Amino acid sequence: MELHAVPDLPEIRPGDDLAELVAERIDLEDGDVLTVASTVVSKAEGRGADLDDFPAGPRAREIATRLEAITGERKDPRFAQAVLEESTELLMEAPFLLTESRFGHVSVNAGIDRSNVPDHDLLLLPKRPTASAERIRSGLPADVAVIVTDTCGRPFRHGQRGVALGWAGMPASRDWRGESDRDGRELGVTVQSVVDELAAAANLVTGEGADGTPAVVVRDWSFGDLEGSDELFRDVETDFVRQALREWGYDHEVSR
């Protein structure tokens, strides 16, 4: 497997055609996987915003005040309002905001970015990352899968890693259930999230901060002949961590 950063991409502006910009800078081949950071997808889709776009309501002001008391740092209630408006569920209010986005991704602060946003205060996640991936894929000159990526932290571990938000042209996961290990034991639960693994691999090439290489081509990688699945985000019925957070949140509110 090889990974190639797409070189010399310009600062992305609303309305830019990402597929065209990528295809002008690197020769794509059938079977490639193109990973594109959600930041540039959001910029192309005009998802920049300013804090003044989110007048703070009572709940946002309450959240900001509470976080200030916990962290000792000034918190802008307009940012809390932006997080609330970009979320379908607030799983944790302290010591940080953990939310579910409209498309099912759980992350801190609804994934809102405040870095590398030259023309606005905030950059919101794409509204429908899988639709974004499909749109980019349709504009490419080869049969290429597309993954829209982001970086986020992980429970129980330090640091961040790349994850997939949306994808097109390939399944999200490889299903190993029913296959056998080297000792002949049948695998009963192993489902491999390949879109997340490819996003994480690409993040080693794109880097962070000021690296400015938001798109990567993965070449000579094969999904194989295993069954595929597009299930990536757990539903509430099978997400025991979310269920526990809901119960904890309820008890915590009662005790206040």
C-alpha positions as CSV (number, residue, x, y, z in Angstrom):
1,M,0.0,0.0,0.0
2,E,1.3,3.5,-0.9
3,L,0.0,6.9,0.3
4,H,0.6,10.0,-1.6
5,A,-0.2,13.5,-0.4
6,V,-1.9,15.6,-3.1
7,P,0.6,18.5,-3.6
8,D,0.1,22.2,-3.8
9,L,-3.6,22.5,-3.1
10,P,-4.6,26.2,-2.7
11,E,-6.6,27.7,0.2
12,I,-10.0,26.3,-0.4
13,R,-12.9,28.8,-0.9
14,P,-16.7,28.3,-1.0
15,G,-17.7,26.9,-4.3
16,D,-14.3,25.4,-5.2
17,D,-14.5,22.0,-7.0
18,L,-12.4,19.7,-4.9
19,A,-12.5,16.9,-7.4
20,E,-11.1,19.1,-10.1
21,L,-8.4,20.6,-7.9
22,V,-7.2,17.1,-6.9
23,A,-7.3,15.7,-10.4
24,E,-5.2,18.6,-11.7
25,R,-2.5,17.8,-9.3
26,I,-2.2,14.0,-9.2
27,D,-2.8,11.2,-11.6
28,L,-5.6,9.0,-10.2
29,E,-6.0,5.3,-11.1
30,D,-8.9,3.0,-10.9
31,G,-9.0,1.4,-7.4
32,D,-7.4,4.3,-5.6
33,V,-8.9,5.7,-2.4
34,L,-8.9,9.5,-2.0
35,T,-9.1,10.8,1.5
36,V,-10.1,14.4,2.0
37,A,-10.0,16.3,5.3
38,S,-13.4,17.5,6.4
39,T,-11.9,21.0,6.8
40,V,-11.5,21.6,3.1
41,V,-14.8,19.9,2.3
42,S,-16.5,22.3,4.8
43,K,-14.7,25.3,3.3
44,A,-15.8,24.3,-0.2
45,E,-19.4,23.9,1.0
46,G,-19.4,27.3,2.7
47,R,-19.6,26.0,6.2
48,G,-17.6,28.9,7.7
49,A,-19.4,30.8,10.4
50,D,-18.9,33.6,12.9
51,L,-19.7,33.6,16.6
52,D,-22.1,36.5,16.0
53,D,-24.2,34.0,13.9
54,F,-25.1,32.2,17.1
55,P,-26.7,34.6,19.7
56,A,-26.5,32.7,23.0
57,G,-29.7,31.4,24.5
58,P,-30.2,30.7,28.2
59,R,-28.9,27.1,28.0
60,A,-25.8,28.1,26.2
61,R,-25.1,30.9,28.8
62,E,-25.6,28.4,31.6
63,I,-23.2,25.9,30.0
64,A,-20.6,28.5,29.4
65,T,-20.8,29.7,33.0
66,R,-20.5,26.2,34.3
67,L,-17.5,25.4,32.2
68,E,-15.8,28.6,33.2
69,A,-16.2,27.6,36.9
70,I,-14.7,24.2,36.2
71,T,-11.8,25.2,33.9
72,G,-11.0,28.7,35.2
73,E,-11.0,29.9,31.6
74,R,-13.3,32.3,29.8
75,K,-15.9,30.5,27.7
76,D,-17.9,32.3,25.0
77,P,-21.6,31.4,25.3
78,R,-21.9,32.0,21.5
79,F,-19.6,29.0,20.9
80,A,-21.8,26.9,23.2
81,Q,-24.8,28.0,21.2
82,A,-23.1,26.9,18.0
83,V,-22.3,23.5,19.5
84,L,-26.0,23.1,20.5
85,E,-27.3,24.0,17.1
86,E,-24.9,21.6,15.3
87,S,-25.9,18.7,17.6
88,T,-28.8,16.3,17.9
89,E,-27.8,15.2,21.4
90,L,-25.6,16.6,24.2
91,L,-24.1,13.5,25.9
92,M,-21.8,15.4,28.3
93,E,-21.9,19.1,29.4
94,A,-18.8,19.0,31.7
95,P,-15.9,19.2,31.8
96,F,-16.4,19.5,28.0
97,L,-19.2,19.2,25.5
98,L,-19.6,15.8,24.0
99,T,-22.2,15.7,21.3
100,E,-23.8,13.7,18.5
101,S,-23.9,15.3,15.1
102,R,-26.8,15.2,12.7
103,F,-25.1,12.3,10.8
104,G,-24.3,10.2,13.8
105,H,-20.7,11.1,14.7
106,V,-19.9,11.6,18.4
107,S,-17.2,14.2,19.1
108,V,-16.2,17.1,21.3
109,N,-17.8,20.4,20.5
110,A,-19.8,19.0,17.5
111,G,-16.5,18.8,15.6
112,I,-16.4,22.6,15.2
113,D,-12.9,23.8,14.2
114,R,-11.3,27.1,15.1
115,S,-7.9,26.4,13.4
116,N,-6.9,27.3,9.9
117,V,-10.1,29.3,9.3
118,P,-8.8,32.6,7.8
119,D,-12.1,34.2,7.0
120,H,-14.3,33.2,9.9
121,D,-14.3,32.4,13.6
122,L,-15.6,28.9,13.2
123,L,-15.7,26.0,10.7
124,L,-18.6,23.6,11.0
125,L,-18.5,20.0,9.9
126,P,-20.1,19.1,6.5
127,K,-23.8,18.7,6.9
128,R,-23.8,15.3,5.1
129,P,-20.3,14.0,4.7
130,T,-21.3,10.8,2.8
131,A,-23.2,13.0,0.2
132,S,-20.0,15.2,0.1
133,A,-17.9,12.1,-0.6
134,E,-20.3,11.0,-3.4
135,R,-20.2,14.4,-5.0
136,I,-16.4,14.5,-5.0
137,R,-16.3,11.0,-6.4
138,S,-18.6,11.8,-9.2
139,G,-16.3,14.5,-10.4
140,L,-13.1,12.4,-10.5
141,P,-11.7,11.0,-13.8
142,A,-11.1,7.5,-12.5
143,D,-13.1,4.9,-10.5
144,V,-11.9,6.1,-7.1
145,A,-13.4,5.6,-3.6
146,V,-13.6,8.7,-1.5
147,I,-13.4,9.1,2.3
148,V,-14.1,12.4,4.1
149,T,-11.9,12.4,7.3
150,D,-11.6,14.2,10.6
151,T,-9.4,13.8,13.6
152,C,-10.7,13.3,17.1
153,G,-9.7,11.9,20.5
154,R,-10.3,8.4,21.9
155,P,-11.7,7.3,25.2
156,F,-9.0,5.8,27.5
157,R,-6.1,7.0,25.3
158,H,-4.1,10.2,24.8
159,G,-3.8,11.8,21.4
160,Q,-6.0,12.0,18.3
161,R,-6.2,9.9,15.2
162,G,-8.0,10.1,11.8
163,V,-11.5,8.8,11.5
164,A,-14.0,8.6,8.6
165,L,-17.1,10.9,8.6
166,G,-18.4,9.9,5.2
167,W,-17.4,7.6,2.3
168,A,-18.4,6.6,-1.2
169,G,-17.4,3.9,-3.6
170,M,-16.5,1.3,-0.9
171,P,-18.1,-0.3,2.2
172,A,-17.2,1.1,5.6
173,S,-16.3,-2.2,7.1
174,R,-14.9,-5.7,6.3
175,D,-16.9,-8.5,8.1
176,W,-14.7,-11.3,9.3
177,R,-17.5,-13.1,11.1
178,G,-17.7,-16.7,10.0
179,E,-14.0,-16.7,9.0
180,S,-11.5,-18.8,10.9
181,D,-8.3,-17.9,12.8
182,R,-5.1,-19.9,12.4
183,D,-6.3,-22.5,14.9
184,G,-9.6,-23.0,13.1
185,R,-11.7,-21.1,15.6
186,E,-14.6,-19.3,14.0
187,L,-14.6,-15.5,14.4
188,G,-17.8,-14.3,15.9
189,V,-17.6,-10.6,16.4
190,T,-14.7,-9.2,14.3
191,V,-15.8,-6.4,12.0
192,Q,-12.9,-4.2,10.7
193,S,-13.6,-0.5,10.2
194,V,-11.5,-0.1,7.1
195,V,-12.6,3.5,6.4
196,D,-11.4,4.5,9.8
197,E,-8.1,2.7,9.4
198,L,-7.5,4.3,6.0
199,A,-8.4,7.7,7.5
200,A,-5.8,7.1,10.2
201,A,-3.2,6.0,7.8
202,A,-3.8,9.1,5.6
203,N,-3.5,11.3,8.7
204,L,0.1,10.2,9.1
205,V,0.7,11.9,5.7
206,T,-1.5,14.9,6.0
207,G,-0.2,15.8,9.4
208,E,-1.7,18.5,11.7
209,G,-1.4,22.2,12.3
210,A,0.1,24.1,9.4
211,D,1.1,21.2,7.2
212,G,-1.5,22.2,4.5
213,T,-1.8,18.7,2.8
214,P,-5.5,17.9,3.3
215,A,-5.9,15.2,0.6
216,V,-4.1,11.8,0.3
217,V,-4.3,9.1,-2.4
218,V,-4.1,5.5,-1.1
219,R,-2.9,3.2,-3.8
220,D,-2.5,-0.6,-4.1
221,W,-4.8,-1.4,-1.3
222,S,-7.6,-3.9,-1.8
223,F,-10.8,-4.5,0.2
224,G,-10.6,-8.2,-0.6
225,D,-13.4,-10.7,-1.0
226,L,-14.9,-10.4,2.5
227,E,-18.5,-9.2,3.0
228,G,-18.8,-5.4,3.4
229,S,-21.0,-3.3,5.6
230,D,-21.9,0.4,5.7
231,E,-22.6,0.4,9.4
232,L,-20.1,2.7,11.2
233,F,-21.9,4.7,13.9
234,R,-23.5,2.6,16.6
235,D,-27.2,3.0,17.2
236,V,-28.4,3.7,20.7
237,E,-29.6,0.2,21.3
238,T,-26.1,-1.3,20.9
239,D,-24.1,1.6,22.3
240,F,-23.7,0.8,25.9
241,V,-21.3,3.7,26.5
242,R,-23.9,6.2,25.3
243,Q,-26.6,4.5,27.4
244,A,-24.3,4.9,30.5
245,L,-23.6,8.5,29.7
246,R,-27.4,9.2,29.4
247,E,-28.0,7.6,32.8
248,W,-25.1,9.5,34.4
249,G,-26.3,12.7,32.9
250,Y,-29.7,12.2,34.3
251,D,-28.4,11.4,37.8
252,H,-26.0,14.3,37.7
253,E,-28.8,16.8,36.8
254,V,-30.9,15.5,39.6
255,S,-28.2,16.0,42.2
256,R,-27.6,19.6,41.3
